[in-house]
Amino acid sequence: TRELRSILKGNDDLPQALRLFSPQVWRQQWRSHLQRIGLLSLPKFRIWILGGLSVILFLFVILRLLPSADIRVWPKQETIDYTSNIVLVASGAALAPTHVRTLALIPFTVNLRSTLVFKDISKEFIGTSASVKMTLINHSTEEFRIKKGSRLVNQAGMIFKLDRTISIPAQGTGSVTAKAADQDLYNEDIGARGNVPAGLKWDFLGLHPEERLLVYAENRSAATGGTSASRRVLQSKDLQIAQELLRQQLSVRAKELIEEKKALYMQQHPGSRIDFLEKDDVIKKSFTGVVLPLDLLGKPVESAPVEGTLIYTVYGYDTHAVLDMLRTDSAEHVSDGMRVLPESFIPERMRVYIIDYDDNLSWIKITADLLGLQEFVLDPLTPVGARFAKHVRETAAGLSKSDAARVIRNMQEVDKVQISLWPPWSGRLPEIPSHISLE
């Protein structure tokens, strides 16, 4: 730069200034600098040796010391059935000495009394029934004898009954009077609807379908005399229906109250979960104190009051206490090298079965069956996991990524494996086991 300034200030010789930037000038200047630091004095052979060693050292670091692998392993899980027999004991009940595993049997009882006003009283037909002259037709080759009271029905479901016994000759006809029944096939009053027009076909309900094609009836004149009128009269079947309806209503209400009592119990006992024993044998239902209006039987009424009491008792147990017992048992029966998964001990995975009970239900013996989960211990911080990690590192060292994944996945402890390499372009795991990290 100083030379360039002097040239420019002295004679403004631009070509001479540009010659300072020519390759030859720069090469001479660099050679002078290298001579001053002593590099040019080294033999070329030594320079090649230094360069080669640098390359070897670089490749050693890149290919030997720098590569690493991270292996993530998910342990394989197995389902195991934990079963325990437990006796649920009511407060104050005595047990035989063999009953050693016990929990509290918790009864929930409600006492309900209610009155039901039953309005679906049976109707009694008090109208008049229509009558009509029927022509009976027999297309078969045999004589048919039709008894008195035999029922004829048309397409509308109306029923007419013969008023006398009649014989129909083969390939012949006969005439008889038929009278409408009080109700049709659908339990509806016939009454005035029985005044049917002429020309309808009627089938005998008592004959087989094949015979109905050969033997049937026709009304060749219109029916007359039918009138509609009815009233509601209390009958015994009405009281039976009313009792059953009252029992059902009380049962629904009792279950609602039981649920409220259960919620209150769990609120008073934090950490508990109450489930009921659902078997009918251990659910007490006592429907007593029924009061029926027997004096109204056979009388025309629009409604009838029915009164009764339901004593409803169900038995419950603390599900969490049962799970605690199963959890304790599982710790004693866990396989070597495995651990129980606490999150599998949940009520949804448990089933309770009743196997025995006292006559007065002072105790109930149950079997609690839980489908739990256990998994292999792969944590490197544990002795078992440390041995597994050492085995994985030694087995996978130097293998290709796909081969290492296949080998590790085939180990009985492994459910899933994921391998990541560094540098990313490397296709094989490092040969030094310590360069492989396991998670």
C-alpha positions, 0 to 999 in steps of 0.5 A, a space after each residue: 500500500 505504501 509503494 502504491 501511494 508513492 507511485 501514485 503521488 510521484 508520477 501517477 503511473 497507473 500501469 506500474 500500480 496495477 503490476 503490484 497486483 499481478 500473480 507473480 508479485 503476490 507469489 514472490 511476497 508469499 514466498 518471502 513470508 514463508 521463508 521468514 517463518 521457516 516453512 520453506 526450509 522443511 523438506 517436502 517429504 516432511 510436509 507430506 507426512 504432516 499432511 497425511 497425519 492430519 488427514 488420518 487424525 481427522 478421519 479417526 475423529 470423524 469415523 471413530 470418535 465422533 459417531 454415536 447412536 441413540 436407541 429408544 426401547 419400549 418394554 414389552 407388556 404382558 397381561 396377568 390375571 390376579 385373583 383373590 378370594 375376599 369375604 365381605 363382612 357386615 358390621 358385628 357379624 362373626 366369621 369362621 377362623 378360615 376367613 382371614 381376608 376380609 373387608 367391610 360389607 356395606 348395606 344401603 337400605 331405603 324404606 318407601 311407601 307410596 300410593 298409586 291412582 290407577 286409571 287404566 280400568 278395564 272397559 265393559 261393553 254394555 251395548 248391543 251386538 249385531 247379528 247377520 245370516 251367514 252362508 257357509 260354503 264348503 268346496 271340499 269333498 268331505 262334509 264339515 261339521 261346525 260347532 256352535 260358538 265357532 268364530 268367524 273373522 273378516 279382514 277388519 278383525 271383527 269376530 262373529 260367533 255361530 249361534 248353533 251347530 251346523 253341518 255343511 255337505 261336501 261341495 255344498 252350502 248352509 245357512 246359520 245366524 252369527 252374532 258379533 262378539 263384544 271385542 274384535 281381535 284387537 280388543 276393541 269394542 265392536 258395537 255399531 261397527 258390527 253392522 257390516 254391509 253385505 258381500 263380505 268374506 269370513 274365515 273360520 279361526 279354528 281351521 288350518 290355513 289350507 282348509 280356510 281356502 275350501 271352507 268359509 262364509 259370506 254374509 249375503 245381507 247386511 248385519 243389523 242391531 249393533 250399538 256402541 256403549 261401554 263403561 269402566 268396571 274394576 276387575 281383579 286383573 286391574 288390581 294385579 296390574 296396579 300392584 305391579 306398576 306401583 312396585 316398579 315405580 317404588 323400585 325406580 325411586 328406591 334405586 335413585 335414593 340408593 345412589 344418593 346414599 352412596 354418593 353421601 357415603 363416598 363424600 364422608 369417606 374420601 378415597 373410597 369408591 363404592 360398587 354394588 353387588 348386582 346379583 339378585 340373590 343378594 338384593 333384598 326387595 320386600 313389597 308389603 303393606 299393600 292396600 287394595 280397594 277390594 270393595 270396588 271390584 265389579 263396580 263402575 269406577 274411573 280410577 282406583 287407589 293402590 298403596 304399598 311399601 317397598 323395603 329395598 336393600 343392596 350391599 356394596 363394597 369399597 372397590 379401592 380396598 379390593 384393588 389394594 389387596 390385589 396390588 399387594 398380592 401382585 407384588 409377591 407374584 411378579 416375575 423376575 425382571 418385571 414390574 407391575 404397572 400400577 396404572 393397570 389397577 383400575 376398577 374398569 379392569 376388575 370383575 367381582 363374582 359372588 361365590 358364597 353367602 350367609 342366609 341372612 347376608 351377614 357375610 358374602 364371599 367374593 372372587 375379585 379377578 383383575 387383568 393387570 399388566 406387567 412389563 420388563 424392567 429396562 431402566 438402565 438405573 436398575 441392576 436388571 436394566 443395566 445388564 439389559 443395556 450392556 447386552 444391547 450395546 454389545 449386541 448392536 455395536 457395529 451393526 447396520 441400523 436395520 440389522 440392529 433394529 431387527 436384533 433388538 426387536 427380537 429380544 423377549 423384553 422389547 416391544 418396539 425400538 427406535 434408533 437414531 445415528 450421528 452423523 446422519 449419513 452414517 448407516 452403521 452403529 458405532 463399534 464402541 459400545 460406550 458411544 451407544 446411549 440407551 433410553 
